[in-house]
Amino acid sequence: MFPAEALARVMAERGWQVLLATDKRGQKYAQTFPAAKIIPLDAATGSGPVGMLKAGFAIIKGVGQASAAFKALGADVVVGFGGYPSAPALIAAVATRRATVIHEQNSVLGKTNRLLASSVDVVASAFPALGRASPSVLEGLHVVGNPVRPDIRALYDRAYKAPGAKGPIKVLITGGSQGARILSEETPKALAALPEAIRKRLVVSQQARFENVAAAKKIYAEAGIQAEVEQFFDDMAKRLSEAHLVIGRAGASTCSELAVAAMPSVLIPLKIATDDHQTLNAKVLVDAGAAVRIAEDDFSAEVLTATVGDILGNPTKLPAMSVAARSVAIADAAERLADLAEAAAAQRQG
């Protein structure tokens, strides 16, 4: 929803009326979405013969709902962001010959986008490499980046400040509230094992699973590390602006936000991510020298201690990693995607 909301805000600023077509799950995250109207659609996914049959009927119903809404309200261009909730609106748009755009936020084309990519007018991607895409799709691919929230976009214009010779070193650990058990459990142990010269300067902000919060706080306290451990932080842009190093997963939005914020990072891709897309998401940052990637199978407190110690023990590394992150950032992704949407609409109307 974040990339969709970022695009919606740009389109609204350009004078477009924005409609949000999504299922019940998507509506839960639409409280701040700048839509003139929300179009509720039936959509579902399933496994096994029975589950797939039910999902098929739900999508067919959703296509009918979308078609009726487009006829009543109008839709000059329909932009899908992947996942089964986007399928009914895109199918309805293709069937009624409306302008269509797909945006893939990961480095691998997702199942829904993969099924529809050859039928839409424009396919846009966040990353230069796009796995599971056909040669024809790759030939016409537009690399626009991942639209990020305005408060994250604003960080592109600020200068990264490396820690002073004796000042605090601020470390932000993300992803714990989304089920990253290994980060919740192992990161406090890893930071507590750093050399005292580094450890005594640490100021840690960590998202952790509920069941790990108390244990993490205890480990940090016993190690003499100043730390704030919570399930969720609602001021992520502020924390990113103040951090020197981020430790987390390698989701598409995370990688894009790290680049825009020019933030050095240590990334542990989710092992069970479909098509290993988190490893590929991280590749742009790793190849640029902006991040160090640790495979989940290789991850341990000891490995993380060595990795973080190597980064923080060399005063030139953090500034160099920040410069590398900025070099691969696409801060105007929402504007680029809006340009494509407008061009697709104009071509259909012409």
SEZA-815895 format. One record per residue (C-alpha): residue number from 1; residue in one letter; x, y, z. Coordinates in steps of 0.001 Angstrom, whole numbers, plus 500000, padded with zeros to 6 digits. Example, Ala and Ser with C-alpha at 12.3 -4.5 7.8 and 13.67 -1.06 7.14 Angstrom:
BEGIN
ATOM  pos  code      xx      yy      zz
ATOM    1     A  512300  495500  507800
ATOM    2     S  513670  498940  507140
***
This chain:
BEGIN
ATOM  pos  code      xx      yy      zz
ATOM    1     M  500000  500000  500000
ATOM    2     F  502915  502425  500600
ATOM    3     P  503976  502625  496920
ATOM    4     A  500331  502937  495859
ATOM    5     E  499721  505727  498361
ATOM    6     A  502854  507580  497238
ATOM    7     L  501688  507421  493608
ATOM    8     A  498165  508477  494581
ATOM    9     R  499454  511618  496269
ATOM   10     V  501454  512648  493196
ATOM   11     M  498513  511977  490870
ATOM   12     A  496190  513985  493123
ATOM   13     E  498666  516883  493146
ATOM   14     R  498580  516794  489333
ATOM   15     G  494811  517163  489326
ATOM   16     W  493754  513534  488929
ATOM   17     Q  490861  512036  490846
ATOM   18     V  492138  508930  492598
ATOM   19     L  490037  505835  493258
ATOM   20     L  491301  502918  495355
ATOM   21     A  490097  499465  494325
ATOM   22     T  491043  496788  496852
ATOM   23     D  489759  493924  498966
ATOM   24     K  488842  493930  502652
ATOM   25     R  492452  493353  503693
ATOM   26     G  493658  496370  501734
ATOM   27     Q  490922  498571  503174
ATOM   28     K  492379  498071  506653
ATOM   29     Y  495497  499984  505558
ATOM   30     A  493684  502727  503655
ATOM   31     Q  492868  505150  506486
ATOM   32     T  495238  507821  505135
ATOM   33     F  494963  506885  501456
ATOM   34     P  494113  510010  499384
ATOM   35     A  491250  508431  497467
ATOM   36     A  488020  510184  496488
ATOM   37     K  486302  506804  496766
ATOM   38     I  487226  503264  497784
ATOM   39     I  485890  500518  495505
ATOM   40     P  485513  497287  497533
ATOM   41     L  486360  494204  495500
ATOM   42     D  486158  490489  496138
ATOM   43     A  489547  488801  495733
ATOM   44     A  491222  485749  497195
ATOM   45     T  494054  483304  496841
ATOM   46     G  494093  479622  497650
ATOM   47     S  495994  476365  497465
ATOM   48     G  494791  472972  496389
ATOM   49     P  491919  472324  493978
ATOM   50     V  489170  473529  496330
ATOM   51     G  491052  476620  497465
ATOM   52     M  491953  477611  493920
ATOM   53     L  488356  477112  492766
ATOM   54     K  487061  479373  495544
ATOM   55     A  489707  481979  494735
ATOM   56     G  488730  481858  491068
ATOM   57     F  485072  482515  491842
ATOM   58     A  486049  485406  494157
ATOM   59     I  488202  487020  491463
ATOM   60     I  485477  486610  488834
ATOM   61     K  483053  488352  491196
ATOM   62     G  485666  491069  491797
ATOM   63     V  486103  491614  488058
ATOM   64     G  482360  492220  487752
ATOM   65     Q  482447  494665  490652
ATOM   66     A  485398  496527  489147
ATOM   67     S  483801  496689  485697
ATOM   68     A  480609  498147  487160
ATOM   69     A  482564  500705  489171
ATOM   70     F  484664  501773  486174
ATOM   71     K  481531  502206  484063
ATOM   72     A  479849  504305  486737
ATOM   73     L  482819  506352  487904
ATOM   74     G  485206  506272  484964
ATOM   75     A  488832  505162  484969
ATOM   76     D  491313  506593  482484
ATOM   77     V  494218  504504  483783
ATOM   78     V  494393  501579  486208
ATOM   79     V  497648  500930  488075
ATOM   80     G  498215  497598  489840
ATOM   81     F  500838  496955  492502
ATOM   82     G  500773  493168  492578
ATOM   83     G  499178  490616  494846
ATOM   84     Y  495828  488959  494242
ATOM   85     P  493787  492046  495333
ATOM   86     S  495039  493879  492221
ATOM   87     A  493901  491152  489814
ATOM   88     P  490169  491949  489500
ATOM   89     A  490683  495649  488721
ATOM   90     L  493443  494981  486193
ATOM   91     I  491502  492206  484448
ATOM   92     A  488447  494457  484242
ATOM   93     A  490567  497308  482879
ATOM   94     V  492179  495113  480208
ATOM   95     A  488779  493692  479205
ATOM   96     T  487298  497185  478807
ATOM   97     R  490365  498493  476935
ATOM   98     R  491452  501016  479539
ATOM   99     A  495046  502110  480030
ATOM  100     T  496871  499748  482408
ATOM  101     V  500152  499879  484310
ATOM  102     I  501765  497272  486556
ATOM  103     H  504412  498150  489150
ATOM  104     E  506574  495374  490629
ATOM  105     Q  508230  496386  493874
ATOM  106     N  510452  493299  494233
ATOM  107     S  513349  492052  492136
ATOM  108     V  511236  489085  491027
ATOM  109     L  507935  489459  489202
ATOM  110     G  505190  488248  491546
ATOM  111     K  502602  485680  490527
ATOM  112     T  499740  488084  489794
ATOM  113     N  501971  490543  487956
ATOM  114     R  503580  487677  486054
ATOM  115     L  500183  486445  484837
ATOM  116     L  499066  489903  483696
ATOM  117     A  502334  491498  482541
ATOM  118     S  501927  490538  478879
ATOM  119     S  498375  491966  478760
ATOM  120     V  498921  495440  480218
ATOM  121     D  500227  498560  478479
ATOM  122     V  503189  499298  480762
ATOM  123     V  505296  497254  483195
ATOM  124     A  507402  499226  485672
ATOM  125     S  509852  497855  488206
ATOM  126     A  511698  499032  491279
ATOM  127     F  514992  497316  490468
ATOM  128     P  517068  497090  487263
ATOM  129     A  516956  493285  487242
ATOM  130     L  513532  491595  487207
ATOM  131     G  513419  487853  487614
ATOM  132     R  510640  485593  486265
ATOM  133     A  509804  488124  483531
ATOM  134     S  509466  487057  479899
ATOM  135     P  511863  488440  477253
ATOM  136     S  509069  490586  475786
ATOM  137     V  508276  492102  479186
ATOM  138     L  511958  492791  479872
ATOM  139     E  512324  494457  476493
ATOM  140     G  509726  497089  477355
ATOM  141     L  510461  497340  481083
ATOM  142     H  510579  500773  482729
ATOM  143     V  512801  500981  485824
ATOM  144     V  511291  503663  488064
ATOM  145     G  512255  502614  491596
ATOM  146     N  509905  502119  494524
ATOM  147     P  507740  505095  495508
ATOM  148     V  508428  505893  499164
ATOM  149     R  506465  507851  501745
ATOM  150     P  506959  511639  501753
ATOM  151     D  508706  511642  505141
ATOM  152     I  511211  509070  503832
ATOM  153     R  511613  510974  500552
ATOM  154     A  512579  514060  502554
ATOM  155     L  515635  512219  503915
ATOM  156     Y  517183  512215  500442
ATOM  157     D  517824  515924  500814
ATOM  158     R  519605  515678  504163
ATOM  159     A  523296  514906  504592
ATOM  160     Y  524246  511676  506351
ATOM  161     K  526278  512414  509471
ATOM  162     A  528727  509703  510501
ATOM  163     P  529373  509232  514232
ATOM  164     G  532099  511357  515750
ATOM  165     A  535341  509898  517051
ATOM  166     K  533943  509498  520569
ATOM  167     G  530240  510250  520164
ATOM  168     P  527267  507883  520196
ATOM  169     I  526810  505270  517474
ATOM  170     K  523115  504873  516736
ATOM  171     V  521931  501498  515467
ATOM  172     L  518381  500877  514229
ATOM  173     I  517119  497281  514075
ATOM  174     T  513915  496740  512101
ATOM  175     G  511656  493870  511132
ATOM  176     G  511150  492207  514492
ATOM  177     S  507449  493013  514731
ATOM  178     Q  506902  491237  511409
ATOM  179     G  508158  487919  512702
ATOM  180     A  511933  488146  512374
ATOM  181     R  512573  485912  515368
ATOM  182     I  516280  485562  514675
ATOM  183     L  516723  489337  514700
ATOM  184     S  514745  489695  517915
ATOM  185     E  516764  486997  519664
ATOM  186     E  520253  487197  518193
ATOM  187     T  520872  490901  517587
ATOM  188     P  520998  491888  521285
ATOM  189     K  523489  489074  521924
ATOM  190     A  525576  490184  518950
ATOM  191     L  525782  493831  519987
ATOM  192     A  526459  492894  523607
ATOM  193     A  529527  490930  522431
ATOM  194     L  531131  493861  520610
ATOM  195     P  534425  495251  521958
ATOM  196     E  533893  497588  524894
ATOM  197     A  535233  500603  522986
ATOM  198     I  532330  500232  520523
ATOM  199     R  529733  498796  522888
ATOM  200     K  529831  501706  525358
ATOM  201     R  529007  504149  522540
ATOM  202     L  525982  502282  521209
ATOM  203     V  522482  503759  521261
ATOM  204     V  520074  501096  519986
ATOM  205     S  516504  501303  518715
ATOM  206     Q  515097  497820  518085
ATOM  207     Q  511787  496484  516869
ATOM  208     A  511244  493054  518411
ATOM  209     R  508573  490419  518701
ATOM  210     F  506408  490832  521808
ATOM  211     E  507761  487692  523405
ATOM  212     N  511365  488891  522933
ATOM  213     V  511090  492481  524177
ATOM  214     A  511828  491816  527868
ATOM  215     A  514773  489490  527156
ATOM  216     A  516307  491958  524710
ATOM  217     K  516023  494827  527198
ATOM  218     K  517720  492670  529846
ATOM  219     I  520646  491759  527562
ATOM  220     Y  521215  495383  526591
ATOM  221     A  521016  496571  530206
ATOM  222     E  523500  493965  531405
ATOM  223     A  525885  494961  528594
ATOM  224     G  525609  498639  529502
ATOM  225     I  524030  499506  526154
ATOM  226     Q  521481  502295  525972
ATOM  227     A  518541  500741  524152
ATOM  228     E  514883  501261  523331
ATOM  229     V  513097  498019  522440
ATOM  230     E  509494  498075  521236
ATOM  231     Q  507191  496032  519014
ATOM  232     F  506695  498886  516590
ATOM  233     F  508020  502379  515916
ATOM  234     D  505622  504852  514291
ATOM  235     D  508342  507464  513705
ATOM  236     M  510550  505446  511362
ATOM  237     A  511608  508419  509241
ATOM  238     K  512898  510256  512319
ATOM  239     R  514778  507200  513523
ATOM  240     L  516295  506659  510079
ATOM  241     S  517402  510284  509968
ATOM  242     E  519244  509860  513258
ATOM  243     A  520686  506365  512743
ATOM  244     H  524198  505517  511626
ATOM  245     L  523570  501839  510771
ATOM  246     V  520457  499754  510112
ATOM  247     I  520152  496004  510671
ATOM  248     G  517105  494314  509159
ATOM  249     R  515400  492260  506499
ATOM  250     A  515557  493019  502776
ATOM  251     G  511988  493730  501781
ATOM  252     A  511550  495836  498664
ATOM  253     S  510334  498953  500463
ATOM  254     T  513058  498589  503081
ATOM  255     C  515827  498424  500476
ATOM  256     S  514411  501382  498574
ATOM  257     E  514033  503449  501737
ATOM  258     L  517593  502643  502815
ATOM  259     A  518886  503877  499467
ATOM  260     V  516838  507082  499541
ATOM  261     A  517931  507744  503128
ATOM  262     A  521587  507012  502191
ATOM  263     M  521719  504543  505047
ATOM  264     P  524463  501911  505595
ATOM  265     S  522959  498548  506449
ATOM  266     V  523387  494900  507342
ATOM  267     L  520656  492862  505650
ATOM  268     I  519452  489354  506484
ATOM  269     P  517056  488318  503677
ATOM  270     L  514039  486250  504666
ATOM  271     K  514905  482691  503679
ATOM  272     I  511342  481630  502841
ATOM  273     A  510534  484660  500653
ATOM  274     T  509037  483561  497326
ATOM  275     D  511722  483026  494674
ATOM  276     D  514273  484261  497240
ATOM  277     H  513319  487778  496173
ATOM  278     Q  514715  489430  499322
ATOM  279     T  518226  488257  498447
ATOM  280     L  517787  489807  495012
ATOM  281     N  516291  492975  496496
ATOM  282     A  519431  493415  498591
ATOM  283     K  521736  492799  495630
ATOM  284     V  521624  496394  494375
ATOM  285     L  522753  497728  497755
ATOM  286     V  525317  494977  498278
ATOM  287     D  526829  495345  494805
ATOM  288     A  527131  499093  495333
ATOM  289     G  528918  498627  498651
ATOM  290     A  526061  500131  500660
ATOM  291     A  525140  496980  502562
ATOM  292     V  526529  493723  503880
ATOM  293     R  524264  490715  503298
ATOM  294     I  524185  487720  505635
ATOM  295     A  522254  484680  504425
ATOM  296     E  519790  483403  507014
ATOM  297     D  521454  479973  506999
ATOM  298     D  524749  481657  507913
ATOM  299     F  523282  484041  510457
ATOM  300     S  524223  483852  514133
ATOM  301     A  525058  486253  516935
ATOM  302     E  528760  485549  516373
ATOM  303     V  528578  486293  512635
ATOM  304     L  526647  489500  513257
ATOM  305     T  529117  490603  515935
ATOM  306     A  532002  490163  513487
ATOM  307     T  530126  491955  510692
ATOM  308     V  529042  494942  512776
ATOM  309     G  532420  495115  514492
ATOM  310     D  534170  495281  511140
ATOM  311     I  531926  498132  509972
ATOM  312     L  531990  500189  513155
ATOM  313     G  535673  499528  513819
ATOM  314     N  536696  501330  510638
ATOM  315     P  535734  505049  510712
ATOM  316     T  535793  505319  506909
ATOM  317     K  533280  502534  506260
ATOM  318     L  530013  504151  507314
ATOM  319     P  530492  507321  505212
ATOM  320     A  531546  505243  502198
ATOM  321     M  528512  502956  502575
ATOM  322     S  526228  505976  502813
ATOM  323     V  527610  507454  499585
ATOM  324     A  527113  504058  497911
ATOM  325     A  523491  503857  499091
ATOM  326     R  522703  507297  497708
ATOM  327     S  524278  506347  494382
ATOM  328     V  521568  503728  493726
ATOM  329     A  518627  505689  495166
ATOM  330     I  515679  506691  492995
ATOM  331     A  514057  509389  495083
ATOM  332     D  511537  510495  492456
ATOM  333     A  510059  507037  491855
ATOM  334     A  506484  508218  492474
ATOM  335     E  506896  511016  489922
ATOM  336     R  508398  508620  487360
ATOM  337     L  505529  506174  487832
ATOM  338     A  503001  508997  487566
ATOM  339     D  504604  510040  484264
ATOM  340     L  504124  506506  482931
ATOM  341     A  500508  506398  484091
ATOM  342     E  499734  509714  482416
ATOM  343     A  501482  508665  479208
ATOM  344     A  499525  505375  479122
ATOM  345     A  496253  507257  479593
ATOM  346     A  497122  509792  476893
ATOM  347     Q  498046  507063  474433
ATOM  348     R  494714  505301  474946
ATOM  349     Q  492781  508525  474586
ATOM  350     G  494779  509510  471498
***
